[in-house]
Amino acid sequence: MRPGRRILSIVALLLTALPAALAADLWSRLDLSRPGLEKVEACCAAGDYDAAASALLDYYRSRKCIATPEIPSPSKVSISASQQKMADDALEHRFFVTDGYEVYFYGDDINWRYWPVHDNELRWQLHRQKWFTPMGMAFRTSGDEKYAEEWKRQYLDWIAKNPLVDIDASEFEITGNMSLSDAQENMRFAWRPLEVSHRVQDQVFQFQLFVDAKAFTPVFLVAFLENYYRHTEFLRHHFSKKGNHLLFQAQRMIYAGAFFPEFKETAQWRRTGIDILNREMLKQVYPDGGQWELDPHYHLACINIFCKALDMASLCGMDHDFPTEFLDRLEKMMTFYGNICYPDYQTPCFSDARLTEKRVTLRDWKRWSRLFPYNHYFRWMASEGKEGAEPDYQSVGYLDSGFFVFRTSRNADAVQMVVKAGPPGEWHCQPDNGTFELWCRGRQLFPDSGSYVYGGDEEVMRWRRLFRSTAFHNTVTLDGKDLEKTCSRTLLWQPEGKVQQLVTENPSYEGLTHRRTIEFYEGKRIVIKDELYGDATGKVALHLHPGPDALPYFRLKVKGPAGTVRREEQGWVSYHYREKVPRPHLIWEVEKKNHKPVVFTTTITL
């Protein structure tokens, strides 16, 4: 069967039913007294809703005063080769859903519940419809209506097959609850608030790109706006309780309120989003600028959430609603990110972090330097050292969030060590207190493990547990178990002099405290002393994870107590979602039989 044939009947049914079913609801939700909507208001007053829909479409096609930072002018949109492929694949119902997976065929009659690999991300992110915006770009750059026609069919097909049903808000975060009905089970994926917020934002882009298409009829406009309103109001009543999900949702509420001021509730949408971000900036970001998930990837994501909100609020004249305190802490977040960056613009893969391409990071720095034009460091980063000025310090410590950076310089020949030993982190943080990365002259010698996957069935969770386990980090364990407590405190931080020092301590297990002392000898030698003391007994082990092919580039010596056994296991590192690379997992293990401390001394010579 040719793709799209089966769903044509669904689309036809929807379009036939829309004027009677939705007109009254939509017109009551619009502020028809706004300038430019006079004709729409007159048609509604006369009961001619078809004419009102046509007039409303004319209004939107001629409306030039509202745009988005991402698409300031739809006529100037360009499309990359990968985006073009995504759009062309989508015509055949072959959808790119998320990184780490192939493009899957979802059927001639689209099966929005198809789950080829039981990774939750694959099911959730299907409902983010990432191929819709590339389809809009393909339409704008080619003028070919096939992209608009197919987008409209798929858009309406999704509405028909993913209805809103009653479900307790707490169920959105639960996996594997088989007591739910099929419709409720689908709701957890199709209507999880994070996915709803993605659609709330991205449908703004799709509206910009497709509104001039022939396929974008007055009747479809009614369907689109009614669906958009339902999405935004659902989101407003189902915000996540905390974390980066809440930040994403708040930022996207601002987009909804700024781009569609014709809705009566838009001022409330904007205000809700701005109030949440102002509150959460001071809650989720430590005074030193570290974000509470203690994950460089999500730290960057949160910076860009705040920046997007500022940009969109500025377009609707509400940027003054973000106080100086908000901007000051945002600037600290950016400085924090710059200071943990290596000279190649990569950051440590602590927690669930993954690598970000340099071109993407540079684009961020250029954006940040425009937001804070007086900050010479940001301009230095944005220009790759050609303009501005680097900081007058090298090593730096963030005692609130527990990140510490030893550094010889910010040049390509630098030696840089980043240590993570801080407070309990939120969801994306891993039980890894004391772990470190070591970057030397362009080579990552001790990369942290990364995450590989997030969650799903037992096979997916097996890999999730392995990558996030304490033993998969450059730190110590008791009986191979994950840390029971992750609340390190800093006993000493000395970032200057020929020998720079850090001493941190974590009550890792019941009856066992881990004190780690690091001495950084001008980037030529690093000495790590691990002291494990307390009444606990069992097998104490030091775990070190050199990078793939990194062993020839340094000398490693570990001294442990009498009876210490060295062994090597299969290790892995993940730089990108669902991608893993083999590497050595080196282990030094000894039996702790009494209250006497166990001490390992590691020397790394470069």
Order of alpha helices (4+ residues) and beta strands (2+ residues): alpha-alpha-alpha-alpha-beta-beta-alpha-alpha-alpha-alpha-alpha-alpha-alpha-alpha-alpha-alpha-alpha-alpha-beta-beta-beta-beta-beta-alpha-beta-beta-beta-beta-beta-beta-beta-beta-beta-beta
